[in-house]
């Protein structure tokens, strides 16, 4: 008897791939990473494959590396696979040609994702798989989790039989992450499907010194061509082989597939052809339209390459008059997208071969790029288009192309939703457990009832205070709706503040149920809602329920975790199960979910379930609205039309309505827009006490979101400000008697991380639990705080030239040009970036590797890099993950070229401009702020002079003049980039001698993709792919850079020493050559409350696990010691640092012996490192001249 | 010489129990204690906060930041944690029971009726011979009356007693308004032993960091005073054994404890200061003293100078205090 389970496609594939492979070499990339992570967990748990062995999982340094390892493993006879997506797949192309060319059986599983073009996107389309269609891999597409599960097995059988490697793909996120109910393939069926003789045949072809041969020769014009043609027969046979595999599978499981599956009326006149998850949407629409007597159908393409004419014509209805071929990709400049071109070719050839009676008209269209919604209303519009005498070819659907007018219009009121199907939308805060609870609910419904179930989850662009939307469908009929819920019959809002910001109830249909988590009672809650929300509740006659989930969670010992409470409410109201049964099932699922975390957690959740029902109330909705609460504005400030017409819509969740004409066509976006987005996500914000403050500016320095700032201004400027605008006499020799110090908090931009309070060294003498900055509830402070912040921002910044840029305190009076990013609360990376922007922002150009810093640095809707009042600021760009160092070096080369040209042209105009003035410009010392300021003034003067000079040289110099002022080139990225995927390039750039600055934000894991280990990961830390703790010591990137001799190298930890950090930044930037700063960055992936991030940084340094030092070649040239070890001999045991963090502590809970070994390794490493660095320092001490 | 004594129904080869401390944290060190003559050990305490906190903390940080952002739906691999501190403690007990012959008393430290009480059953299942309950509670709530505090203690003790069959002792503190009555109420519930008293945790203020802190000082023989008083008062008046704790440093302290009415003593500071051999030396000194004074057994001296048996009962009472003052002022 088959077992049903409710999982997503990533898990569905991993469960098969792990069972039928021996080696899995991977590199994490969204949205495919879970397949690899699950495989690693299976192997760690000791789960064996069908051959009885434990698959070897190897995380590589890049997808290029992964594909190389796969290739090698295949050549040596192991059944091998990999999982990837998007850019990762592109990096595999060279090896894919090799693997296919050598007829090596393998299946690559791909969660298909957009490619980085004008912008990166993590979401789903077929751009990546279409980019490898020429490699010789068979392209095999599954529509949903069930098919992905089945095709993972079928393709393995077919590749072994045909020797053609397979690329099995399914849509990223929509399929990879959609949870649905599937039938599991029994292990015995897997054994029956995989013929061991074919496995032996694969092994027999392996490279082996016991049976030596040569493969991979270099061929010449005489034979290469013939060699390429030698594989034809293998491709010719593949379609039949695959169909046979499908038929065998059908016999074993009852699930039958064809290479092209037709669905719809047998005598259809209009047919849509497509691949991937939207096949289900089209099928759902076709069924609906067929019931309305429309002659429509669809062909699902399973095997796209090689394209089998024989199988295609078998399913195409003879009555077909018009075909629309839909491609989920875009190929600029092509006659059409690939599937369209193939179908046109196929029809032409079939017609020529007289296998096709009627040549239908064929149009092609693009849809669904980057997971753009594709709905039945769009399907209907396409079928309607086919009715036209001259339907629009090369159309787009789902957008408004008001420039080249490719788009088809569609009626979004058209719906095929089955009224009997439950359609629930749940709005939660990222950290409140809503998604987890919904995943549980859908599992309960899928596995414990006869219902079909589907769960899909939408996340925000920000990493802090983000909103999640869970879309849950279930019902008696199979669910084919592979698109978001448009009209919900159940809406739950798990955070009442969302109602003040977003039009959540627009999704509710008439008479729907509305569940709200609110601190207000059933009698008060209605009046506390914004008026427009009240109107909707009344008009749509919503059944309104309320619960104070926070109170129930607290009562049950769950802290702020409201997931179990809200889940129980959902079951209680939705009546899917009887109350008792629902409670029983929830508890069973709690045991399953939390059992591994200890019984205490289980009983706490049980208590929450029991407490919930007593606190859930139905609200009596009045006939009229009450009170006058208004929605909060989503943007504020002095913004331009673009922000108003584009950015504001993105923030409001209305980005789909933005027409093509409003979009920049080359990926260029206005920077500095986070200042307009007022997210107000903090529950508490810091409040300054000037009487206690010692003006150290540490709070300003560590604030990850630049939400605390200080200024020193002349007192008269403060005279007209309101009384509650706090300030005090400025301390320090730099400042005059008349100058005042003021510090303010951007209440609406603060995330409430509390790093500032923890780092504050000042104590209130009368009440020692208070500091100079203390947390206080945000809500009462918001309005006034916002007004005071506005007044603060209008005050002038302090004269940069008067500040000592090597003093941590004084750097914090420099204006940050990186602010209010979407980074996690308490982020350990952004304080470094902000510091760089303060010191060098006005001359900075940044190449940012893909990762956390590119996401909070450049993810729409708003971006944190901004310009100063003079219009200067960091210019920022993200190329890719792997090429960032090279990308940044390109900046340097171009800038140097421009500078060189500017200087040459300047020299050529020496007579017109005056020799002295020209010399001043050419010989300017720009090592410090004053030098740069002076040069800027000269350039300004130069431009004025050039205006008066005629000729090409003068106009050329005018264009290039700004390059006479120093430009600071920065390459920023995480350890995943610098230590792993980008190391080759980084190493090359370090060796280039060019004046570049590299900032490595070292969190010791791949933070952005969810904590996979990198070569920077500490010994004994648990990370993905180091699930039992990492045994090896981390790579010493700094020492590798020092080995070049002419590279400035620093390792810093702001929490251990802010002055050392600031010095390192200033020295690195001043050094006229390559510089690298490796900055310890605490991270949510370390597993502790990040408010203590800076203290942990100190512990890391004090324990010797994070050495801080600087290697400055300038000192060597000056006859001084270039190596300065900044940290002291380890004074605390490594355990005192490590066991404060879950990443290390977990190991003890997994294997106490390993934990002991890792601790000792770390201890030895800390001691040895100190010895090594001190020895190096001693060895570099210049010898005294005798 | 018969040094044996009965404590909570357990037969001890001598009155020295090594109290909950780092000395009783590992199997190896307990074996060493046994070798040097310890009659029983109280295992290092497991705290209510520890049991709850460990679970909550790991759960919190594994959960924190998950399902928040599409690219990072979690930051840790999905592993099953098995070696939790509190579970590790149970494993250690099972191991210990196989390695030593002396009775093992587990120490459980908590103050509420929460889930941690279930842990008492687990300790019993793991094979401990008795349970020592430390329920010292600082009632900071100004609205909380002494009666409510007493109820809290009694309810907690009762809940533990309901969940186990092994003997349970209470490590009391001496700051009750009516310690004797409190002791009686504990014993009425079924407590088999009273450990007099819990060592006070000293409060201090760090003038460098301007913060309050807690200090644990080694006890001295002077700290034995209250113990002597209350064991003398309670001797034969409650249906439970008495164990003298805090300030038992040498054989003289043991003799005084026994004579005041205790059945056993808990010793920690002196062993920490002088090493495990101190047990042997104390036992030798004890035996020599008894030989000199012609005592045959510990049982013989138990309670010999208790409130009801002393020739100077006033020494244990308030009157005595008055006289000391009077003597001083004159």
Boltz contact constraints between the chains, C-beta under 6 A:
constraints:
  - contact:
      token1: [A, 30]
      token2: [B, 71]
      max_distance: 6.0
  - contact:
      token1: [A, 41]
      token2: [B, 77]
      max_distance: 6.0
  - contact:
      token1: [A, 41]
      token2: [B, 78]
      max_distance: 6.0
  - contact:
      token1: [A, 122]
      token2: [B, 71]
      max_distance: 6.0
  - contact:
      token1: [A, 430]
      token2: [B, 68]
      max_distance: 6.0
  - contact:
      token1: [A, 431]
      token2: [B, 68]
      max_distance: 6.0
  - contact:
      token1: [A, 435]
      token2: [B, 67]
      max_distance: 6.0
  - contact:
      token1: [A, 436]
      token2: [B, 67]
      max_distance: 6.0
  - contact:
      token1: [A, 459]
      token2: [B, 69]
      max_distance: 6.0
  - contact:
      token1: [A, 459]
      token2: [B, 70]
      max_distance: 6.0
  - contact:
      token1: [A, 463]
      token2: [B, 69]
      max_distance: 6.0
  - contact:
      token1: [A, 466]
      token2: [B, 68]
      max_distance: 6.0
  - contact:
      token1: [A, 596]
      token2: [B, 80]
      max_distance: 6.0
  - contact:
      token1: [A, 597]
      token2: [B, 59]
      max_distance: 6.0
  - contact:
      token1: [A, 598]
      token2: [B, 55]
      max_distance: 6.0
  - contact:
      token1: [A, 598]
      token2: [B, 84]
      max_distance: 6.0
  - contact:
      token1: [A, 600]
      token2: [B, 55]
      max_distance: 6.0
  - contact:
      token1: [A, 600]
      token2: [B, 115]
      max_distance: 6.0
  - contact:
      token1: [A, 601]
      token2: [B, 55]
      max_distance: 6.0
  - contact:
      token1: [A, 601]
      token2: [B, 59]
      max_distance: 6.0
  - contact:
      token1: [A, 603]
      token2: [B, 115]
      max_distance: 6.0
  - contact:
      token1: [A, 763]
      token2: [B, 210]
      max_distance: 6.0
  - contact:
      token1: [A, 768]
      token2: [B, 210]
      max_distance: 6.0
  - contact:
      token1: [A, 1008]
      token2: [B, 71]
      max_distance: 6.0
  - contact:
      token1: [A, 1009]
      token2: [B, 71]
      max_distance: 6.0
  - contact:
      token1: [A, 1010]
      token2: [B, 72]
      max_distance: 6.0
  - contact:
      token1: [A, 1010]
      token2: [B, 74]
      max_distance: 6.0
  - contact:
      token1: [A, 1010]
      token2: [B, 75]
      max_distance: 6.0
  - contact:
      token1: [A, 1011]
      token2: [B, 75]
      max_distance: 6.0
  - contact:
      token1: [A, 1024]
      token2: [B, 77]
      max_distance: 6.0
  - contact:
      token1: [A, 1027]
      token2: [B, 77]
      max_distance: 6.0
  - contact:
      token1: [A, 1027]
      token2: [B, 79]
      max_distance: 6.0
  - contact:
      token1: [A, 1084]
      token2: [B, 65]
      max_distance: 6.0
  - contact:
      token1: [A, 1085]
      token2: [B, 75]
      max_distance: 6.0
  - contact:
      token1: [A, 1087]
      token2: [B, 61]
      max_distance: 6.0
  - contact:
      token1: [A, 1142]
      token2: [B, 61]
      max_distance: 6.0
  - contact:
      token1: [A, 1149]
      token2: [B, 81]
      max_distance: 6.0
  - contact:
      token1: [A, 1149]
      token2: [B, 83]
      max_distance: 6.0
  - contact:
      token1: [A, 1149]
      token2: [B, 84]
      max_distance: 6.0
  - contact:
      token1: [A, 1152]
      token2: [B, 83]
      max_distance: 6.0
